Amino acid sequence: MNKLRRQSSSNILSVIEAKNLSEIKKKTGNLYESINIIAKRSNQINIAIKEELHNKLEEFASHTDSLEEIHENKEQIEISKAYERMPNPAILATQEFMEDKVYYRKNEDDLFR
């Protein structure tokens, strides 16, 4: 099972719940920096999920040049539904950030801009 699927099947809820902003701010000392880190991680997760889903669905693709009706494959539908039930990447990224599972560093060049 893929790492992202394991993460999503862990005890992370698929619904958004309120977060304490002071707890998020406490991690970096700056709320906006924390949110930026979460947003970047969320984007990474989203890209990985899209690639994984595309690769799994590609296995079922038939590359014919005919204009016939496309047949629905129940396995494709089930895979798509499973990915739709996964938590939002922003929820996953926030959870990772709050559990100190995200590596980040400050770029010294950014401090002078």
RODO-2510 file (C-alpha; in nm, 4 decimals, decimal comma):
residues 113
     n   res          X          Y          Z
     1     m     0,0000     0,0000     0,0000
     2     n     0,1320     0,3400    -0,0935
     3     k     0,2484     0,5794     0,1778
     4     l    -0,0204     0,8339     0,0892
     5     r    -0,2925     0,5708     0,1063
     6     r    -0,1631     0,4575     0,4472
     7     q    -0,1687     0,8171     0,5661
     8     s    -0,5195     0,8728     0,4446
     9     s    -0,6461     0,5490     0,5943
    10     s    -0,5001     0,6376     0,9334
    11     n    -0,7094     0,8184     1,1901
    12     i    -0,7380     1,1419     0,9923
    13     l    -1,0915     1,2650     0,9508
    14     s    -1,2145     1,3695     0,6080
    15     v    -1,3923     1,6710     0,7510
    16     i    -1,2423     2,0039     0,8347
    17     e    -1,2260     2,0930     1,2000
    18     a    -1,1252     2,4207     1,3595
    19     k    -0,7592     2,4543     1,4496
    20     n    -0,6112     2,6729     1,7192
    21     l    -0,4141     2,9411     1,5336
    22     s    -0,1826     2,9978     1,8276
    23     e    -0,0814     2,6287     1,8111
    24     i    -0,0063     2,6625     1,4398
    25     k     0,1856     2,9849     1,5011
    26     k     0,3846     2,8274     1,7842
    27     k     0,5564     2,5855     1,5434
    28     t     0,7449     2,8586     1,3526
    29     g     0,6791     3,1755     1,5476
    30     n     0,4902     3,3254     1,2547
    31     l     0,1367     3,2278     1,1542
    32     y     0,1835     3,3181     0,7877
    33     e     0,5045     3,1186     0,7636
    34     s     0,3292     2,8166     0,9151
    35     i     0,0397     2,8482     0,6711
    36     n     0,2853     2,8809     0,3830
    37     i     0,4611     2,5588     0,4891
    38     i     0,1267     2,3782     0,5148
    39     a     0,0228     2,5074     0,1706
    40     k     0,3462     2,3915     0,0080
    41     r     0,3175     2,0467     0,1670
    42     s    -0,0466     2,0269     0,0616
    43     n     0,0560     2,0965    -0,2970
    44     q     0,3194     1,8195    -0,2807
    45     i     0,0617     1,5726    -0,1487
    46     n    -0,1894     1,6742    -0,4148
    47     i     0,0617     1,6212    -0,6954
    48     a     0,1607     1,2798    -0,5580
    49     i    -0,2031     1,1696    -0,5281
    50     k    -0,2809     1,2818    -0,8831
    51     e     0,0208     1,0968    -1,0214
    52     e    -0,0665     0,7818    -0,8292
    53     l    -0,4293     0,7905    -0,9428
    54     h    -0,3279     0,8567    -1,3028
    55     n    -0,0845     0,5626    -1,2976
    56     k    -0,3468     0,3272    -1,1553
    57     l    -0,6101     0,4333    -1,4073
    58     e    -0,3575     0,4107    -1,6913
    59     e    -0,3411     0,0343    -1,6337
    60     f    -0,7024     0,0068    -1,7466
    61     a    -0,6785     0,2436    -2,0421
    62     s    -0,7267     0,0990    -2,3854
    63     h    -0,5406     0,2805    -2,6571
    64     t    -0,7620     0,2272    -2,9572
    65     d    -0,8189     0,4872    -3,2231
    66     s    -1,1802     0,3963    -3,2819
    67     l    -1,4610     0,6352    -3,2030
    68     e    -1,6639     0,3662    -3,0321
    69     e    -1,8274     0,4246    -2,6992
    70     i    -1,5891     0,4099    -2,4067
    71     h    -1,6706     0,1190    -2,1810
    72     e    -1,6827     0,1860    -1,8108
    73     n    -1,4717    -0,0429    -1,6024
    74     k    -1,5993    -0,1168    -1,2521
    75     e    -1,2438    -0,1397    -1,1190
    76     q    -1,1654     0,2082    -1,2509
    77     i    -1,4787     0,3434    -1,0877
    78     e    -1,3920     0,1830    -0,7525
    79     i    -1,0376     0,3223    -0,7629
    80     s    -1,1703     0,6689    -0,8423
    81     k    -1,4234     0,6497    -0,5599
    82     a    -1,1531     0,5401    -0,3154
    83     y    -0,9462     0,8449    -0,4049
    84     e    -1,2492     1,0714    -0,3726
    85     r    -1,3004     0,9453    -0,0159
    86     m    -0,9438     1,0319     0,0811
    87     p    -0,8980     1,3361     0,3035
    88     n    -0,8226     1,6667     0,1390
    89     p    -0,4463     1,7264     0,0918
    90     a    -0,4714     2,0402     0,3066
    91     i    -0,6085     1,8315     0,5942
    92     l    -0,3250     1,5802     0,5546
    93     a    -0,0641     1,8567     0,5362
    94     t    -0,2008     2,0317     0,8454
    95     q    -0,1998     1,7064     1,0392
    96     e     0,1592     1,6326     0,9349
    97     f     0,2663     1,9847     1,0298
    98     m     0,1030     1,9673     1,3715
    99     e     0,2676     1,6276     1,4384
   100     d     0,6118     1,7639     1,3367
   101     k     0,6330     1,5295     1,0377
   102     v     0,7138     1,8081     0,7891
   103     y     1,0743     1,9091     0,7325
   104     y     1,1233     2,2766     0,6532
   105     r     1,4040     2,5259     0,6792
   106     k     1,4393     2,9001     0,6493
   107     n     1,6210     3,0300     0,3473
   108     e     1,8626     3,3035     0,4590
   109     d     1,8154     3,4921     0,1291
   110     d     1,4437     3,5309     0,2039
   111     l     1,5189     3,7078     0,5327
   112     f     1,6679     4,0080     0,3530
   113     r     1,3891     4,0675     0,1021
***
